[in-house]
Amino acid sequence: MIELLEELIRTPGISGYEDPIRDRIKKEIEKYVETRIDNIGNLIATIGDGKHIALIAHMDEIGLVVSNIDDKGTIRISKLGGIDDRILVSRAVEIHTKKGIVEGVIGLKPPHLMIDREEAKKTKRSETLHLDVGTRTREETKGLGVELLNPITFKKHFSILNKNMICTRGIDNRAGCLALIEMLKLVHNKKLGVKLSFVWSVQEEIGLRGAKVVANTMRPDYVLAVDTYTTTDAPDMPSHLEPVKLGEGPVLRLIDSRAIASPILREMITKVAKEYDIPLQLGITGGTTDGAAVQECGALTMPLGIPLRYTHSLVECCHKNDLENLIQLLTRIIEEIEKRER
């Protein structure tokens, strides 16, 4: 499972450019089910019949695009998704072109050349940064295959800290994609008493766009939105929120910036977790998930979070146990909804 997670994470797919990651997920699941791709690019697989449950996980990641190439060959960038400008400087990136990957770096003015020492204390805005691919002219950069609107991803590492903690860029939300894949493998050949749709959505990071299409076209009765959940167990985190910690189970995201989860599902899921001795945490947070968009079609909705430390950074961290417990919890939730809908 961890090997597949690493492969998903290393497969590019920023918002609006999800083709590579969608193709990889499709290859993984089409041996079990038939799939379809809707007009916006969501990957969908549906099995069973009855009350409609949608499990949705976004497959897009935050990233950059080429916004201009200047006369000296350096590249200007625009952000796609909630990227903190503080993580951009001094980073290695990969530009995805028709000719293949072009490697580059986002440079930093050395302190040796700063006239105003206060400059070092200021965060450089993304609009002021230059991406260096080792060229000296616009023509030379274009000769490498770089074009306007090429997607750009951060160069990724993949580490396991203290044997159990996965650390890399892109856990949000490739971990959720993995959970849906593993869940599908468990239930694809079962005789279900419900209609179960697995949705790997697009453009979540720029406004829940794929999920809005799901809400308008599929209109499910239940929605389980599988995403990451920012923990409060690292230094300098706010203390006014209920602590959510790595390794202590998946999280019910009960309130966030755009949604309040279904009280009916909260009661049902907490009961299921207790019955099967699955660790579970409850949370209130900022941000939002695809669940907020699909909830507006009238579905009973619960966002389920994989605890994540250092969200939207290059060193996101999650715990293997939380992934395993989430998959088990999803399976039990589906069984419980089946019982209730008979």
C-alpha positions as CSV (number, residue, x, y, z in Angstrom):
1,M,0.0,0.0,0.0
2,I,2.8,2.4,0.9
3,E,4.6,1.6,-2.4
4,L,1.4,2.5,-4.3
5,L,1.1,5.7,-2.3
6,E,4.6,6.7,-3.2
7,E,3.9,6.1,-6.9
8,L,0.7,8.2,-6.7
9,I,2.5,11.0,-5.0
10,R,5.3,11.0,-7.6
11,T,2.8,11.1,-10.5
12,P,2.1,14.7,-11.4
13,G,-1.3,16.2,-11.5
14,I,-1.8,19.8,-10.5
15,S,-5.3,21.4,-10.7
16,G,-6.5,21.5,-14.3
17,Y,-3.7,19.2,-15.4
18,E,-4.8,15.9,-13.8
19,D,-4.3,13.7,-16.8
20,P,-1.2,11.8,-15.6
21,I,-2.6,11.0,-12.1
22,R,-6.0,10.1,-13.5
23,D,-4.4,7.7,-16.0
24,R,-2.4,6.1,-13.2
25,I,-5.5,5.6,-11.0
26,K,-7.5,4.4,-13.9
27,K,-4.9,1.8,-14.7
28,E,-4.9,0.6,-11.1
29,I,-8.7,0.1,-10.8
30,E,-9.9,-0.8,-14.3
31,K,-8.9,-4.5,-13.6
32,Y,-11.7,-4.5,-11.1
33,V,-14.4,-2.1,-12.5
34,E,-15.5,-0.2,-15.5
35,T,-14.7,3.5,-15.3
36,R,-15.9,6.7,-17.0
37,I,-14.6,10.2,-17.2
38,D,-17.0,13.1,-17.1
39,N,-16.7,16.4,-19.0
40,I,-14.7,18.2,-16.4
41,G,-12.3,15.3,-15.9
42,N,-13.6,13.4,-12.8
43,L,-12.8,9.7,-12.8
44,I,-15.8,7.7,-11.7
45,A,-16.5,4.0,-11.0
46,T,-20.0,2.8,-9.9
47,I,-21.0,-0.6,-8.6
48,G,-24.2,-2.0,-7.0
49,D,-27.8,-0.7,-6.9
50,G,-30.0,1.1,-4.4
51,K,-29.5,4.2,-2.4
52,H,-26.6,6.1,-3.8
53,I,-23.4,6.6,-1.8
54,A,-20.6,8.7,-3.3
55,L,-17.0,8.4,-2.0
56,I,-15.0,11.3,-3.3
57,A,-11.3,12.2,-3.1
58,H,-9.7,14.9,-5.1
59,M,-6.7,13.9,-7.2
60,D,-5.3,17.3,-8.0
61,E,-2.4,18.9,-6.1
62,I,-1.2,22.4,-5.7
63,G,1.4,23.6,-8.2
64,L,2.5,26.3,-10.6
65,V,2.2,27.2,-14.3
66,V,4.5,29.1,-16.6
67,S,3.1,32.6,-16.9
68,N,5.9,34.2,-18.9
69,I,9.4,33.7,-20.3
70,D,11.5,36.8,-20.1
71,D,14.3,38.0,-22.4
72,K,17.0,36.5,-20.3
73,G,15.4,33.0,-20.4
74,T,14.1,32.9,-16.9
75,I,10.5,31.9,-16.3
76,R,7.8,33.7,-14.4
77,I,5.2,31.7,-12.5
78,S,1.6,31.7,-11.4
79,K,0.2,29.6,-8.5
80,L,-2.6,27.1,-8.8
81,G,-4.1,26.4,-5.4
82,G,-3.3,27.6,-1.9
83,I,0.5,27.8,-2.0
84,D,2.2,29.8,0.7
85,D,4.8,32.1,-0.9
86,R,7.2,31.2,1.9
87,I,7.8,27.7,0.5
88,L,8.7,28.9,-3.0
89,V,12.2,30.4,-2.7
90,S,15.2,28.1,-3.1
91,R,13.1,25.1,-4.4
92,A,13.8,22.6,-7.2
93,V,10.9,22.1,-9.6
94,E,10.0,20.1,-12.7
95,I,8.3,21.7,-15.7
96,H,6.2,19.3,-17.6
97,T,6.5,19.9,-21.4
98,K,5.7,18.1,-24.6
99,K,9.4,17.2,-24.8
100,G,9.5,15.8,-21.3
101,I,10.5,17.2,-17.9
102,V,12.7,20.3,-17.7
103,E,14.3,20.8,-14.3
104,G,14.6,24.2,-12.8
105,V,15.2,26.1,-9.6
106,I,13.6,29.1,-8.0
107,G,16.6,31.1,-7.0
108,L,17.3,33.4,-4.0
109,K,19.3,36.6,-3.9
110,P,22.3,35.8,-1.7
111,P,22.7,37.8,1.5
112,H,26.2,38.9,0.3
113,L,24.5,41.1,-2.4
114,M,21.7,42.6,-0.3
115,I,22.1,46.3,0.3
116,D,19.2,46.5,2.7
117,R,19.6,43.8,5.3
118,E,15.8,44.1,6.1
119,E,15.2,42.5,2.7
120,A,16.1,39.1,4.1
121,K,13.3,39.3,6.6
122,K,10.6,39.8,3.9
123,T,8.7,37.0,2.1
124,K,9.1,37.3,-1.7
125,R,5.8,37.3,-3.5
126,S,5.4,34.6,-6.2
127,E,4.9,37.3,-8.9
128,T,8.5,38.6,-8.2
129,L,10.2,35.3,-8.4
130,H,12.2,33.8,-11.3
131,L,12.6,30.2,-12.3
132,D,16.0,29.4,-13.7
133,V,16.4,26.5,-16.1
134,G,20.1,27.2,-17.0
135,T,19.5,29.3,-20.1
136,R,20.3,32.9,-21.1
137,T,17.7,33.8,-23.7
138,R,13.9,33.3,-24.3
139,E,14.7,31.3,-27.4
140,E,17.0,28.9,-25.6
141,T,14.3,28.3,-22.9
142,K,11.7,27.7,-25.6
143,G,14.1,25.3,-27.3
144,L,14.0,23.1,-24.2
145,G,10.2,22.8,-24.8
146,V,9.0,25.3,-22.2
147,E,5.8,27.0,-23.3
148,L,3.3,29.3,-21.7
149,L,1.0,27.4,-19.3
150,N,3.2,24.4,-18.9
151,P,2.4,22.9,-15.4
152,I,5.1,22.9,-12.8
153,T,5.5,20.6,-9.8
154,F,7.8,20.7,-6.9
155,K,10.5,18.1,-7.0
156,K,9.5,15.4,-4.5
157,H,11.2,13.3,-1.9
158,F,9.6,10.4,-0.1
159,S,10.7,9.6,3.5
160,I,9.5,7.4,6.3
161,L,10.2,9.0,9.7
162,N,10.4,6.8,12.8
163,K,9.2,3.8,10.8
164,N,5.5,4.9,10.7
165,M,5.3,8.6,9.5
166,I,5.2,9.3,5.8
167,C,6.8,12.6,4.9
168,T,6.5,14.1,1.4
169,R,4.8,16.7,-0.8
170,G,1.4,15.7,-2.1
171,I,-0.1,13.5,0.6
172,D,-2.9,16.0,0.2
173,N,-4.7,14.3,-1.3
174,R,-3.0,11.3,-2.9
175,A,-3.6,9.6,0.5
176,G,-7.3,10.0,0.0
177,C,-7.0,8.6,-3.6
178,L,-5.2,5.6,-2.2
179,A,-7.9,5.0,0.4
180,L,-10.6,4.9,-2.3
181,I,-8.5,2.5,-4.4
182,E,-8.0,0.1,-1.5
183,M,-11.7,0.4,-0.6
184,L,-12.7,-0.4,-4.1
185,K,-10.5,-3.5,-4.1
186,L,-12.2,-4.7,-0.9
187,V,-15.8,-4.3,-2.1
188,H,-15.8,-4.6,-5.9
189,N,-16.9,-8.2,-6.0
190,K,-19.4,-8.1,-3.2
191,K,-23.2,-8.1,-3.7
192,L,-24.1,-4.6,-2.5
193,G,-27.4,-3.4,-1.3
194,V,-26.5,0.1,-2.3
195,K,-25.2,2.0,-5.3
196,L,-21.6,2.9,-4.6
197,S,-19.7,5.4,-6.7
198,F,-16.0,6.1,-6.3
199,V,-15.1,9.5,-7.5
200,W,-11.6,10.9,-8.0
201,S,-12.3,14.5,-8.6
202,V,-10.4,17.4,-10.3
203,Q,-9.8,21.0,-9.4
204,E,-10.6,20.8,-5.7
205,E,-7.7,23.0,-4.8
206,I,-9.0,25.9,-6.9
207,G,-12.6,25.9,-5.8
208,L,-14.1,22.4,-5.6
209,R,-14.9,22.5,-9.3
210,G,-15.0,18.8,-10.0
211,A,-17.2,18.2,-6.9
212,K,-19.7,20.8,-8.1
213,V,-20.2,18.8,-11.3
214,V,-20.7,15.6,-9.2
215,A,-23.4,17.4,-7.2
216,N,-25.2,18.6,-10.3
217,T,-25.0,15.4,-12.3
218,M,-24.9,12.5,-9.9
219,R,-27.0,13.8,-6.9
220,P,-26.1,11.0,-4.4
221,D,-28.0,10.4,-1.2
222,Y,-24.9,10.1,0.9
223,V,-21.4,11.6,0.4
224,L,-18.2,10.6,2.2
225,A,-15.5,13.1,1.2
226,V,-12.1,11.6,1.9
227,D,-9.4,14.2,2.3
228,T,-6.6,15.2,4.6
229,Y,-7.1,17.1,7.9
230,T,-4.6,19.6,9.3
231,T,-3.4,18.5,12.7
232,T,-2.6,20.7,15.7
233,D,0.2,18.5,17.1
234,A,3.2,20.4,15.8
235,P,5.0,23.5,17.3
236,D,3.3,26.9,17.1
237,M,-0.2,25.5,16.3
238,P,-3.3,27.2,17.6
239,S,-4.5,26.0,21.0
240,H,-8.1,27.1,20.7
241,L,-8.9,24.1,18.5
242,E,-9.5,20.6,19.8
243,P,-6.2,18.7,19.4
244,V,-6.0,16.4,16.4
245,K,-2.9,14.2,16.3
246,L,-1.1,11.8,13.9
247,G,-1.6,8.2,14.6
248,E,-4.7,8.5,16.7
249,G,-7.2,7.7,14.0
250,P,-9.1,9.3,11.1
251,V,-11.0,12.6,11.8
252,L,-14.7,13.5,11.3
253,R,-14.4,17.0,9.9
254,L,-17.6,18.3,11.6
255,I,-17.2,22.1,10.9
256,D,-14.9,23.9,8.5
257,S,-15.0,27.2,6.6
258,R,-17.7,26.1,4.2
259,A,-19.6,23.2,5.7
260,I,-21.2,21.7,8.7
261,A,-21.3,17.9,8.5
262,S,-24.5,15.8,8.9
263,P,-25.4,15.2,12.6
264,I,-27.1,12.0,11.5
265,L,-23.8,10.6,10.0
266,R,-21.8,11.8,12.9
267,E,-23.9,9.7,15.3
268,M,-23.8,6.7,13.0
269,I,-20.1,6.8,12.3
270,T,-19.1,7.3,16.0
271,K,-21.2,4.4,16.9
272,V,-19.6,2.2,14.1
273,A,-16.1,3.2,15.2
274,K,-16.9,2.3,18.8
275,E,-18.4,-1.0,17.9
276,Y,-15.4,-2.1,15.8
277,D,-12.8,-0.5,18.0
278,I,-11.6,1.9,15.3
279,P,-9.8,5.0,16.7
280,L,-11.6,8.2,15.7
281,Q,-11.1,11.9,16.3
282,L,-13.5,14.8,16.0
283,G,-12.4,18.1,14.6
284,I,-13.3,21.7,13.7
285,T,-10.9,23.5,11.3
286,G,-10.5,26.0,8.5
287,G,-10.4,25.3,4.8
288,T,-12.9,22.9,3.2
289,T,-13.4,19.7,1.2
290,D,-15.3,18.4,-1.8
291,G,-18.0,17.5,0.6
292,A,-19.1,21.1,0.9
293,A,-19.9,21.3,-2.8
294,V,-21.7,18.0,-3.0
295,Q,-23.7,18.6,0.2
296,E,-25.5,21.4,-1.6
297,C,-27.4,18.8,-3.7
298,G,-29.1,17.6,-0.6
299,A,-26.9,14.6,0.3
300,L,-26.1,13.5,3.9
301,T,-22.4,14.5,4.0
302,M,-19.4,13.6,6.1
303,P,-15.9,14.7,5.3
304,L,-13.4,12.1,6.6
305,G,-9.9,13.3,7.2
306,I,-6.5,11.7,7.3
307,P,-4.5,13.6,9.9
308,L,-1.8,15.7,8.2
309,R,1.0,17.7,9.7
310,Y,2.4,20.7,7.7
311,T,-0.4,20.9,5.1
312,H,0.5,22.4,1.7
313,S,4.2,22.4,2.5
314,L,6.9,20.3,0.9
315,V,7.1,18.1,4.1
316,E,3.5,17.0,4.7
317,C,3.4,14.1,7.2
318,C,0.8,11.4,7.8
319,H,0.8,8.2,9.9
320,K,0.4,4.8,8.3
321,N,-2.0,3.6,11.0
322,D,-4.4,6.4,10.2
323,L,-4.6,5.3,6.6
324,E,-5.3,1.7,7.5
325,N,-7.9,2.7,10.1
326,L,-9.6,5.0,7.6
327,I,-10.0,2.2,5.0
328,Q,-11.4,-0.1,7.7
329,L,-13.8,2.6,8.9
330,L,-15.0,3.3,5.3
331,T,-15.8,-0.3,4.9
332,R,-17.8,-0.5,8.1
333,I,-19.7,2.7,7.3
334,I,-20.9,1.3,3.9
335,E,-22.0,-1.9,5.7
336,E,-24.0,0.2,8.3
337,I,-25.7,2.3,5.6
338,E,-26.7,-0.9,3.8
339,K,-28.3,-2.2,6.9
340,R,-30.2,1.0,7.4
341,E,-31.5,1.2,3.8
342,R,-32.8,-2.4,3.6
